[in-house]
């Protein structure tokens, strides 16, 4: 069973053990507490994974200051292993500021109800029943699922508008309410919509100022910022240069694509394998997007000056290692640097310093072991603020604060990254 929602908290006062009672347990074992499942909803997280959301009463009280109502179940096998179903009882234990689920419903009927939930999942966004499943994960297979529109809007906020603090669930909820259906709707948001997003008067003013001042963007940033399925940051640069100075909603029809389409490798594929390959082929993914959404790019080009990709960027051909960047999202920063032609080195492999051109960190720290090693090998150490000051990249900021209802799901659960 996976450890779901392990939360660090002040556990000096675990009142929940007295409020909910426990089952008889052997000595030295954590008490198994119980709560009732009042509802089960499905949400598609930022990575496109369908996540079960379990509402319970009473809430799981980890400490006197921290409790959980809706619980995001990251692994689907927890549903069956813990026999979770609507109006059933859910067991859990608390230890050292975390909690783990436990099974307290053991009847055949309880198992049947839990299995029924797992076996009859449909996409909560588009209602498709075509779901790719594993023991732990489920994902919608509809290529036209609204998830891609949500992902596009969320990515556009972060990459193009530089609003790094916007929670994925803010965009998700506004999409479900029909307020944000494409990136073009960002320019039409009303004051009441901004309030719904969790913006107070001060932060609403900051948000509107950011949108108003958004007047120019490089084409590769726009292509990547549209959140198109199958397009990575490095692919966006290649596409931008193939488009060149042409209008930004130009479809790729060059010799490179023609040669690829008639290649022997592609001839060997068919059916599902070809469809999978298509979804990851940048030029084809871009052309497919324009076939369905050319109006979006056309309208953006009327609002914002879209400049061609530079012939050569500062990091062109360089191997870059991302060090300690603390409050910044590592994945997003890595992609922004990839958009400047850098090759980001994996942190999971042993570092071979002679291959590294520079180490990027949030701040210079002479006591940091990695920075010491980089300096010893003559590797240039650059801070994010320095890169921003010289115009190499624009960092997504956290100046705009979103105040969410604490009874609603935590955005971090669905964003799948640390901010």
Secondary structure by P-SEA (a helix, b strand, c coil): cccccccccccccccccccccccccccccccbbbbbbcbbbbbbcccccbbbbbbbcccccccccccccccccccaaaaaaacccccbbbbbcccccbbbbbbccccaaaaaaaaaaaaccccccccccccccccccccccccccaaaaaaaaaaaaccccccccccaaaaaaaaaacccccccccccccaaaaaaacccaaaaaaaaaaaaacccccaaaaaaacccccccaaaaaaaaaaacccccccccccaaaaaaaaccccccccaaaaaaaaaacaaaaaaaaaaccaaaaaaaaaaccccccccccccccbbbbbcccccccaaaaaaaaaaabbbbbbccccccccccccccccccccccaaaaaaaaabbbbbcaaaaaaacccccccccbbbbcccccccccccccccc
